[in-house]
């Protein structure tokens, strides 16, 4: 219900499409009717400071601003976590596709505490090997703040590696195990 994308681009259109398509879900014999009684009022919060972001018609994505689901912040993401949490609540899904080690560290420090579901990081491997972005994520998810009473991380992690790619050769997915422990 509460999605965040940092670094808008190709993925933005697909996230909006998924939210739109969710309103047209085909209810088959395996669907839980109780689930579909819940209200559906999702929001995709997009943060991007680039010139080709959706607010610029020449960027080719100005039609995205017409979507009922998207809230666009033409800004840097640093310093916005508390404002976003106050306005929208905790985040269920995050697509982070922005910068390098400095930005990864800033994101983990500021946004991990308000993420209650899934986080996808784009570019955690380089030429088939973990890079410094991956190391930063691991550093944060293994910090005492994110460990349970048995010393296990509150985050599960899966790395999807694309070794044939030169850059952005991976997606690392985190899933919050129990966000209430923080």
Secondary structure, 3 states (H helix, E strand, C coil): CEEEEECCCHHHHHHHHHHHHHCCCCCCCCCCCCHHHCCCCCEEEEECCCCCCCCCHHHCCHHHHHCCCEEEECCCCCCCHHHHHHHHCCEEEEEECCCCHHHHHHHHHHHHHHEEEEEEEECCEECCEECHHHHHHHHHHCCHHHECCCCCECEEEEEEECCCCCCCCEEEEEEECCHHHC
